Amino acid sequence: GGQGGGTGSKAEEEQIRAAVGARVRAQVGGGLRAERAGDLVGAKRGFEAAAKLPKLVAEIANTGDSQAVIDEVASSLRDTLSEEEEVALSEICWELEDSGEPENEQIAAGLLRLLGMK
């Protein structure tokens, strides 16, 4: 017996989303810690990874609905962030957006989407 081929099962998809959620939370947490320590390069790296991850996974997993993956990851992220962290993160986003650098603006847009602000 065993499983047939084809696209991922529902359970597989949920596992992927849970894993992505955990990874995004870790990246955001690491980014916030780096930012507090004054390591802006490290912070940006963490935020960039967090911002890109859900879309990337949706493409790899071929779920067809990247918005659903992003929404789910976003809600799990918001559940775990403290209000203080959410405020800090949104402030960082505004700073990135104001920098005028397209790369930073993209990171900000991805993070704001995860925070449910875009």
N, C-alpha and C positions, 0 to 999 in steps of 0.2 A: 504494500500500500504506500501511502505517502501523498505528497502534494503534487498537483499538476503545475505546469509552467504558467506563463502569462504574467499579468501585472501583479503587483503585491496585494496580499490579502488585506482586509480591513484591519486585522490585528497587527499586521506588519506596519501598516500606515500609522497606526496609533503609536506603535513603538518608536517609529522614526520621529513623529512629532514630539513625543515625550523626550527623546534624546536631544532633539534640536532645542527644545525649551530649556533643558538643563544646561546645554552648552551656551545658549544665549545669555542665560542668567549668570553663568560663570564669567563670560566675557565682559558683561556689563559690570559685574561686581569687581572684576579685576581692573577694568577701566576706571571705575570710581575710586578704587584704592590708589591706583597710580596717579590719578589727578590730584587727590588729596596730598600725596607725597611729593607733588611737584614734577612728576615724570610725565610731561605732556605727550611725549612721543609714545610711551607705553600706553597711556590713556587712549590716545587716538587709535592705536593699533587694536586695542580691545573693543572700542566702540565700532570701529570699521568692520571687524569680524562679526560682531553682534548684528550690525545693520544688514550685512550681506547674506548672512547664513540662511534665514528662512526662505528667501527667494531661490538661493542656490539649491537647497534641499528639495524644494518643490520641483525644480527642474530635473534634478537627479532622480528623485523618486517617481517622477513622471505622474504625479497625482492629478495633473491636468488643472487643478484648482489651487494655484499658488496663494491666492487670497485667503483661502480657508486655512492653509498652513500658517500663514503670517498672522491671521486673526487668533488662532489657537495659541501660538507661541506668545503673541502679544498679551493675551489675557493671562497666561500662566506667569509671564514676567511681571505684570502689574500686581498679581496676587502676592508675589514674593518681595517686591520692592517696598521699603518703608516710604512713608510720605516724604521724609527728608531726602532719601535717595532719588525719588521721582522728581522732586524740585531741583536737586543738584543736576540731574540728567537733563531736564528740560532747559536749565540755564546753559549747560554746556552746548546743547543743540543750538540755542540762539546765538551763542558765540561762534560756533562753527558756521552757521548760516551767514553771519555778518562778516566773516573773514573774506568773502568774495571769491574764495577758491572753489572751483567746481567740485573737486574731490571732497572737500569739507562739507559742501552743501549736500552732496549725495549721502554722506554719512549721517548728517543731521536729518535729512528727509527719512532715511531708513529707521533711525532711532525714534523720531517723532511718530512714525507709523506704528512702531512697537508700543509706544506710550499711548496710542490712541488719540494723538493730537493732530494727525494729518488725515 
